[in-house]
Amino acid sequence: MSSPVRSRLSTPVLIAIALPLLLAVAVAAIAITARVRGVGEPAPPDTGPLAVAPVDSPDATGPDCTTLLAALPAELPGSGALLAPRPVAQSDQLPGVRAWAAAPRPVVLRCGLPRPTELTPTSALLEINGVRWLQIDDGLPAPVQVSYIAVDRPVYVAVTTPVDAGSGPVQAVSDVVRTTLPVTPVRTG
């Protein structure tokens, strides 16, 4: 009897998943404290500058990412409400990154990432609005966020979104990816 082998996450994908998760834990702790004290309704999403860890993004300043980022909508659809844009702290040092305010975790888009090591010839891919995505969850028994990586375009685009945000963010980004970036064969090696 053999046990399934779980592939290791690449460093950029791991960082892209871990940082919003750490932020989520901090926000959740604040929310729990507020509820215990009887403060009432949960706090609205944070709209202040978001600290985002730098990761290897070799194509973030290229023409494909520039075109994609310019075409992204200011707001993304979420579960029941539009998600407002959220500024990225030190955005001049983080090309290819956009964020939107969602509670309790933000939606973060990164353009120009290297090929994810999780992408293999046997990877299950999702097709959303004409774009093929590799889905990677945070590895928790009940995932709180999921990352989608567009794998059929000339650059890799990752969208990390809280599960609570629904499918609206990735659908809206899929529409922009489909109309701004040409389809390319999926490169698995």
MIDOSE-1310 file (N, C-alpha, C; in nm, 2 decimals, decimal comma, always signed):
residues 189
mssp	+0,08/-0,12/+0,00/+0,00/+0,00/+0,00/+0,09/+0,12/+0,00; +0,07/+0,21/-0,10/+0,15/+0,33/-0,10/+0,07/+0,45/-0,07; +0,14/+0,55/-0,01/+0,07/+0,67/+0,02/+0,09/+0,77/-0,09; -0,02/+0,86/-0,11/+0,00/+0,96/-0,22/+0,11/+1,05/-0,19
vrsr	+0,18/+1,09/-0,29/+0,29/+1,19/-0,28/+0,23/+1,33/-0,31; +0,25/+1,42/-0,22/+0,20/+1,56/-0,23/+0,32/+1,64/-0,29; +0,30/+1,71/-0,40/+0,40/+1,79/-0,46/+0,43/+1,91/-0,37; +0,55/+1,95/-0,37/+0,59/+2,07/-0,29/+0,55/+2,19/-0,36
lstp	+0,51/+2,29/-0,29/+0,47/+2,42/-0,35/+0,60/+2,50/-0,38; +0,60/+2,56/-0,50/+0,72/+2,65/-0,53/+0,72/+2,76/-0,43; +0,84/+2,82/-0,41/+0,86/+2,92/-0,31/+0,77/+3,05/-0,34; +0,76/+3,09/-0,47/+0,68/+3,21/-0,49/+0,53/+3,18/-0,47
vlia	+0,48/+3,06/-0,50/+0,34/+3,03/-0,48/+0,32/+3,02/-0,33; +0,41/+2,95/-0,26/+0,40/+2,94/-0,11/+0,39/+3,07/-0,04; +0,48/+3,17/-0,08/+0,48/+3,30/-0,02/+0,35/+3,37/-0,06; +0,30/+3,36/-0,18/+0,18/+3,42/-0,23/+0,06/+3,37/-0,15
ialp	+0,06/+3,24/-0,11/-0,05/+3,19/-0,03/-0,03/+3,22/+0,12; +0,09/+3,21/+0,17/+0,12/+3,23/+0,31/+0,09/+3,37/+0,36; +0,13/+3,47/+0,29/+0,12/+3,60/+0,34/-0,03/+3,64/+0,36; -0,11/+3,62/+0,26/-0,25/+3,66/+0,29/-0,31/+3,57/+0,40
llla	-0,27/+3,45/+0,42/-0,32/+3,36/+0,53/-0,28/+3,42/+0,66; -0,15/+3,46/+0,68/-0,11/+3,53/+0,80/-0,19/+3,65/+0,83; -0,22/+3,73/+0,73/-0,30/+3,85/+0,75/-0,44/+3,81/+0,79; -0,49/+3,70/+0,73/-0,62/+3,65/+0,77/-0,63/+3,61/+0,91
vava	-0,53/+3,54/+0,96/-0,53/+3,50/+1,10/-0,53/+3,62/+1,20; -0,46/+3,72/+1,16/-0,46/+3,85/+1,25/-0,59/+3,91/+1,24; -0,65/+3,92/+1,12/-0,79/+3,98/+1,11/-0,89/+3,90/+1,19; -0,88/+3,76/+1,18/-0,97/+3,68/+1,25/-0,96/+3,69/+1,40
aiai	-0,84/+3,71/+1,45/-0,82/+3,72/+1,59/-0,89/+3,85/+1,64; -0,87/+3,96/+1,56/-0,93/+4,09/+1,60/-1,09/+4,07/+1,59; -1,14/+4,01/+1,49/-1,28/+3,99/+1,48/-1,34/+3,91/+1,59; -1,27/+3,80/+1,64/-1,32/+3,72/+1,75/-1,32/+3,80/+1,88
tarv	-1,21/+3,88/+1,90/-1,21/+3,96/+2,02/-1,32/+4,06/+2,02; -1,35/+4,12/+1,90/-1,46/+4,22/+1,90/-1,60/+4,15/+1,92; -1,62/+4,03/+1,87/-1,75/+3,96/+1,90/-1,76/+3,92/+2,04; -1,65/+3,87/+2,11/-1,66/+3,83/+2,25/-1,69/+3,96/+2,33
rgvg	-1,64/+4,07/+2,30/-1,67/+4,19/+2,37/-1,81/+4,25/+2,34; -1,88/+4,19/+2,24/-2,01/+4,24/+2,20/-2,01/+4,36/+2,12; -1,91/+4,38/+2,04/-1,90/+4,50/+1,96/-2,00/+4,51/+1,85; -2,05/+4,39/+1,81/-2,16/+4,39/+1,71/-2,11/+4,34/+1,57
epap	-2,15/+4,41/+1,47/-2,12/+4,36/+1,33/-1,97/+4,35/+1,31; -1,93/+4,25/+1,22/-1,79/+4,24/+1,19/-1,74/+4,37/+1,12; -1,61/+4,40/+1,14/-1,55/+4,52/+1,08/-1,56/+4,50/+0,93; -1,57/+4,62/+0,86/-1,57/+4,62/+0,71/-1,42/+4,58/+0,67
pdtg	-1,41/+4,54/+0,54/-1,28/+4,50/+0,49/-1,18/+4,62/+0,51; -1,06/+4,59/+0,54/-0,95/+4,69/+0,55/-0,92/+4,74/+0,41; -0,92/+4,87/+0,39/-0,90/+4,93/+0,26/-0,76/+5,00/+0,26; -0,69/+4,99/+0,37/-0,56/+5,06/+0,37/-0,45/+4,99/+0,29
plav	-0,33/+5,04/+0,28/-0,23/+4,98/+0,20/-0,20/+4,84/+0,25; -0,19/+4,74/+0,16/-0,16/+4,60/+0,19/-0,01/+4,57/+0,17; +0,05/+4,52/+0,28/+0,19/+4,47/+0,27/+0,19/+4,34/+0,20; +0,26/+4,33/+0,09/+0,27/+4,21/+0,01/+0,41/+4,17/+0,00
apvd	+0,44/+4,04/+0,03/+0,58/+3,99/+0,02/+0,63/+3,99/-0,12; +0,75/+4,04/-0,15/+0,80/+4,03/-0,29/+0,83/+3,88/-0,32; +0,80/+3,84/-0,44/+0,83/+3,71/-0,49/+0,89/+3,72/-0,63; +0,96/+3,62/-0,67/+1,01/+3,62/-0,81/+0,90/+3,63/-0,91
spda	+0,91/+3,74/-0,98/+0,81/+3,77/-1,09/+0,89/+3,82/-1,21; +0,95/+3,73/-1,28/+1,04/+3,78/-1,39/+0,97/+3,85/-1,50; +0,84/+3,83/-1,53/+0,78/+3,89/-1,64/+0,68/+4,00/-1,59; +0,69/+4,05/-1,47/+0,59/+4,14/-1,41/+0,60/+4,28/-1,48
tgpd	+0,71/+4,32/-1,53/+0,72/+4,45/-1,60/+0,71/+4,44/-1,75; +0,69/+4,32/-1,80/+0,68/+4,30/-1,95/+0,55/+4,35/-2,00; +0,54/+4,36/-2,14/+0,42/+4,41/-2,20/+0,29/+4,34/-2,17; +0,30/+4,20/-2,16/+0,18/+4,13/-2,13/+0,12/+4,17/-2,00
cttl	+0,20/+4,18/-1,89/+0,15/+4,22/-1,76/+0,10/+4,36/-1,76; +0,17/+4,45/-1,83/+0,13/+4,59/-1,84/+0,00/+4,60/-1,90; -0,03/+4,53/-2,01/-0,16/+4,53/-2,07/-0,27/+4,47/-1,98; -0,24/+4,36/-1,92/-0,34/+4,30/-1,83/-0,37/+4,39/-1,72
laal	-0,27/+4,44/-1,65/-0,30/+4,53/-1,53/-0,38/+4,65/-1,57; -0,35/+4,71/-1,68/-0,42/+4,83/-1,73/-0,57/+4,80/-1,76; -0,60/+4,67/-1,79/-0,74/+4,64/-1,83/-0,82/+4,59/-1,71; -0,76/+4,56/-1,59/-0,83/+4,51/-1,48/-0,93/+4,61/-1,43
pael	-1,05/+4,56/-1,38/-1,15/+4,66/-1,33/-1,11/+4,71/-1,20; -1,16/+4,83/-1,17/-1,13/+4,89/-1,04/-1,19/+4,81/-0,93; -1,31/+4,75/-0,95/-1,37/+4,67/-0,84/-1,39/+4,53/-0,90; -1,40/+4,43/-0,81/-1,42/+4,30/-0,85/-1,55/+4,25/-0,78
pgsg	-1,63/+4,17/-0,85/-1,75/+4,11/-0,78/-1,71/+4,01/-0,67; -1,78/+4,02/-0,56/-1,76/+3,93/-0,45/-1,89/+3,87/-0,41; -1,90/+3,80/-0,30/-2,02/+3,75/-0,25/-2,11/+3,86/-0,20; -2,20/+3,90/-0,28/-2,30/+4,00/-0,23/-2,26/+4,15/-0,24
alla	-2,13/+4,17/-0,28/-2,09/+4,31/-0,29/-1,97/+4,33/-0,38; -1,95/+4,45/-0,42/-1,83/+4,47/-0,50/-1,71/+4,49/-0,41; -1,59/+4,44/-0,45/-1,47/+4,45/-0,37/-1,39/+4,57/-0,42; -1,37/+4,67/-0,34/-1,30/+4,79/-0,37/-1,15/+4,76/-0,39
prpv	-1,08/+4,85/-0,47/-0,94/+4,83/-0,49/-0,87/+4,86/-0,36; -0,76/+4,80/-0,34/-0,68/+4,82/-0,21/-0,54/+4,85/-0,26; -0,48/+4,96/-0,21/-0,35/+5,00/-0,25/-0,24/+4,90/-0,20; -0,14/+4,88/-0,28/-0,03/+4,79/-0,23/+0,08/+4,87/-0,18
aqsd	+0,12/+4,84/-0,05/+0,23/+4,92/+0,01/+0,36/+4,89/-0,08; +0,44/+5,00/-0,10/+0,56/+4,99/-0,18/+0,53/+4,93/-0,32; +0,42/+4,98/-0,38/+0,38/+4,92/-0,51/+0,49/+4,95/-0,62; +0,57/+5,05/-0,60/+0,68/+5,08/-0,70/+0,78/+4,97/-0,70
qlpg	+0,79/+4,89/-0,59/+0,89/+4,78/-0,58/+0,82/+4,65/-0,61; +0,69/+4,65/-0,63/+0,62/+4,52/-0,66/+0,54/+4,53/-0,79; +0,61/+4,54/-0,90/+0,53/+4,54/-1,02/+0,45/+4,42/-1,04; +0,34/+4,43/-1,11/+0,26/+4,31/-1,14/+0,16/+4,27/-1,03
vraw	+0,15/+4,35/-0,92/+0,06/+4,31/-0,81/-0,06/+4,41/-0,80; -0,18/+4,36/-0,78/-0,30/+4,44/-0,75/-0,37/+4,37/-0,64; -0,45/+4,45/-0,56/-0,52/+4,39/-0,45/-0,66/+4,46/-0,44; -0,75/+4,38/-0,39/-0,89/+4,43/-0,36/-0,93/+4,40/-0,22
aaap	-1,00/+4,49/-0,16/-1,04/+4,47/-0,02/-1,16/+4,37/-0,01; -1,14/+4,26/+0,07/-1,24/+4,16/+0,10/-1,22/+4,13/+0,25; -1,33/+4,09/+0,31/-1,32/+4,05/+0,45/-1,33/+3,90/+0,46; -1,26/+3,84/+0,54/-1,15/+3,89/+0,63/-1,01/+3,90/+0,56
rpvv	-1,00/+3,85/+0,43/-0,88/+3,85/+0,36/-0,89/+3,92/+0,23; -0,78/+3,99/+0,18/-0,79/+4,05/+0,05/-0,78/+3,96/-0,06; -0,82/+4,00/-0,18/-0,79/+3,93/-0,30/-0,67/+3,99/-0,36; -0,57/+3,91/-0,40/-0,44/+3,95/-0,45/-0,42/+3,89/-0,59
lrcg	-0,38/+3,97/-0,68/-0,34/+3,93/-0,82/-0,19/+3,95/-0,84; -0,12/+3,86/-0,89/+0,02/+3,87/-0,93/+0,03/+3,83/-1,07; +0,10/+3,91/-1,15/+0,13/+3,88/-1,29/+0,28/+3,86/-1,31; +0,31/+3,77/-1,40/+0,45/+3,75/-1,44/+0,53/+3,65/-1,35
lprp	+0,46/+3,56/-1,29/+0,52/+3,46/-1,20/+0,59/+3,35/-1,29; +0,69/+3,28/-1,23/+0,75/+3,17/-1,30/+0,65/+3,05/-1,31; +0,67/+2,96/-1,39/+0,58/+2,84/-1,41/+0,57/+2,77/-1,27; +0,45/+2,74/-1,22/+0,44/+2,68/-1,09/+0,49/+2,53/-1,10
telt	+0,56/+2,49/-1,00/+0,61/+2,35/-1,00/+0,50/+2,25/-0,99; +0,38/+2,30/-0,94/+0,27/+2,21/-0,92/+0,20/+2,17/-1,06; +0,24/+2,24/-1,16/+0,18/+2,22/-1,29/+0,26/+2,10/-1,36; +0,19/+1,99/-1,37/+0,25/+1,87/-1,43/+0,16/+1,82/-1,54
ptsa	+0,20/+1,72/-1,62/+0,12/+1,67/-1,73/-0,02/+1,61/-1,68; -0,02/+1,58/-1,55/-0,15/+1,52/-1,50/-0,23/+1,61/-1,41; -0,19/+1,74/-1,41/-0,26/+1,84/-1,32/-0,40/+1,86/-1,37; -0,49/+1,86/-1,28/-0,63/+1,89/-1,31/-0,64/+2,04/-1,33
llei	-0,70/+2,08/-1,44/-0,71/+2,23/-1,47/-0,86/+2,26/-1,48; -0,89/+2,38/-1,43/-1,03/+2,43/-1,44/-1,03/+2,53/-1,56; -1,14/+2,53/-1,63/-1,16/+2,63/-1,74/-1,27/+2,72/-1,69; -1,23/+2,85/-1,67/-1,33/+2,95/-1,62/-1,33/+3,06/-1,73
ngvr	-1,44/+3,08/-1,79/-1,46/+3,19/-1,89/-1,35/+3,19/-2,00; -1,32/+3,07/-2,04/-1,22/+3,05/-2,15/-1,08/+3,05/-2,11; -1,05/+3,05/-1,98/-0,91/+3,05/-1,94/-0,89/+2,93/-1,85; -0,77/+2,86/-1,87/-0,74/+2,74/-1,80/-0,66/+2,78/-1,68
wlqi	-0,70/+2,73/-1,56/-0,64/+2,77/-1,43/-0,60/+2,64/-1,36; -0,49/+2,65/-1,29/-0,45/+2,55/-1,19/-0,49/+2,60/-1,06; -0,57/+2,52/-0,98/-0,62/+2,56/-0,85/-0,54/+2,50/-0,74; -0,49/+2,59/-0,65/-0,41/+2,54/-0,54/-0,48/+2,60/-0,41
ddgl	-0,52/+2,51/-0,32/-0,57/+2,57/-0,19/-0,46/+2,58/-0,09; -0,50/+2,64/+0,03/-0,40/+2,67/+0,13/-0,35/+2,55/+0,21; -0,41/+2,43/+0,18/-0,37/+2,31/+0,24/-0,43/+2,28/+0,38; -0,52/+2,37/+0,42/-0,59/+2,35/+0,55/-0,71/+2,25/+0,53
papv	-0,75/+2,17/+0,63/-0,86/+2,08/+0,61/-0,99/+2,15/+0,56; -1,02/+2,27/+0,60/-1,13/+2,35/+0,55/-1,06/+2,48/+0,49; -1,02/+2,47/+0,37/-0,95/+2,59/+0,31/-1,02/+2,72/+0,33; -0,94/+2,82/+0,36/-0,99/+2,96/+0,38/-0,96/+3,05/+0,26
qvsy	-0,86/+3,01/+0,18/-0,83/+3,08/+0,06/-0,78/+2,98/-0,04; -0,79/+3,03/-0,17/-0,75/+2,94/-0,28/-0,68/+3,03/-0,38; -0,58/+2,98/-0,45/-0,51/+3,05/-0,55/-0,54/+2,98/-0,68; -0,56/+3,06/-0,79/-0,58/+3,02/-0,92/-0,47/+3,07/-1,00
iavd	-0,41/+2,99/-1,09/-0,29/+3,03/-1,17/-0,33/+3,00/-1,31; -0,34/+3,11/-1,39/-0,37/+3,10/-1,54/-0,25/+3,03/-1,60; -0,27/+2,92/-1,67/-0,15/+2,85/-1,72/-0,15/+2,84/-1,88; -0,25/+2,90/-1,94/-0,25/+2,89/-2,09/-0,23/+3,02/-2,16
rpvy	-0,15/+3,11/-2,10/-0,12/+3,24/-2,15/+0,03/+3,26/-2,15; +0,08/+3,37/-2,22/+0,22/+3,38/-2,23/+0,29/+3,42/-2,10; +0,21/+3,46/-2,00/+0,26/+3,49/-1,86/+0,17/+3,42/-1,76; +0,23/+3,38/-1,65/+0,15/+3,32/-1,55/+0,09/+3,43/-1,46
vavt	-0,04/+3,42/-1,44/-0,12/+3,51/-1,36/-0,18/+3,43/-1,24; -0,16/+3,48/-1,12/-0,22/+3,41/-1,00/-0,32/+3,51/-0,93; -0,43/+3,45/-0,89/-0,53/+3,52/-0,82/-0,55/+3,44/-0,69; -0,52/+3,51/-0,57/-0,55/+3,44/-0,44/-0,67/+3,51/-0,38
tpvd	-0,77/+3,43/-0,35/-0,89/+3,49/-0,30/-0,94/+3,41/-0,18; -1,01/+3,47/-0,09/-1,07/+3,40/+0,02/-1,19/+3,32/-0,03; -1,21/+3,20/+0,03/-1,32/+3,11/-0,02/-1,45/+3,19/+0,00; -1,46/+3,27/+0,10/-1,59/+3,35/+0,12/-1,62/+3,45/+0,01
agsg	-1,52/+3,48/-0,07/-1,55/+3,58/-0,18/-1,63/+3,52/-0,29; -1,64/+3,39/-0,30/-1,71/+3,33/-0,41/-1,63/+3,32/-0,53; -1,69/+3,29/-0,64/-1,62/+3,28/-0,77/-1,61/+3,41/-0,85; -1,67/+3,51/-0,80/-1,67/+3,64/-0,88/-1,54/+3,70/-0,91
pvqa	-1,44/+3,70/-0,82/-1,31/+3,76/-0,85/-1,24/+3,68/-0,96; -1,24/+3,55/-0,96/-1,16/+3,48/-1,06/-1,24/+3,48/-1,19; -1,37/+3,49/-1,19/-1,45/+3,50/-1,32/-1,42/+3,64/-1,38; -1,42/+3,75/-1,30/-1,39/+3,88/-1,36/-1,25/+3,89/-1,41
vsdv	-1,15/+3,83/-1,34/-1,01/+3,83/-1,39/-1,00/+3,74/-1,51; -1,07/+3,63/-1,52/-1,07/+3,54/-1,64/-1,11/+3,62/-1,76; -1,22/+3,70/-1,75/-1,26/+3,78/-1,86/-1,15/+3,87/-1,91; -1,08/+3,94/-1,82/-0,97/+4,03/-1,86/-0,86/+3,95/-1,92
vrtt	-0,82/+3,84/-1,86/-0,71/+3,76/-1,91/-0,75/+3,71/-2,06; -0,87/+3,66/-2,07/-0,91/+3,61/-2,20/-0,90/+3,72/-2,31; -0,94/+3,84/-2,28/-0,94/+3,95/-2,38/-0,81/+4,02/-2,40; -0,72/+4,01/-2,31/-0,59/+4,08/-2,32/-0,47/+4,00/-2,35
lpvt	-0,47/+3,87/-2,32/-0,36/+3,78/-2,34/-0,39/+3,67/-2,43; -0,31/+3,64/-2,54/-0,34/+3,53/-2,63/-0,32/+3,40/-2,56; -0,40/+3,30/-2,61/-0,39/+3,16/-2,57/-0,26/+3,11/-2,61; -0,20/+3,03/-2,53/-0,07/+2,96/-2,56/-0,09/+2,81/-2,51
pvrt	-0,01/+2,72/-2,56/-0,02/+2,58/-2,51/+0,03/+2,58/-2,36; -0,03/+2,49/-2,29/+0,01/+2,48/-2,14/+0,15/+2,41/-2,14; +0,24/+2,48/-2,07/+0,38/+2,43/-2,06/+0,39/+2,35/-1,93; +0,41/+2,22/-1,93/+0,42/+2,15/-1,81/+0,56/+2,11/-1,77
g	+0,66/+2,15/-1,84/+0,79/+2,12/-1,81/+0,90/+2,20/-1,87
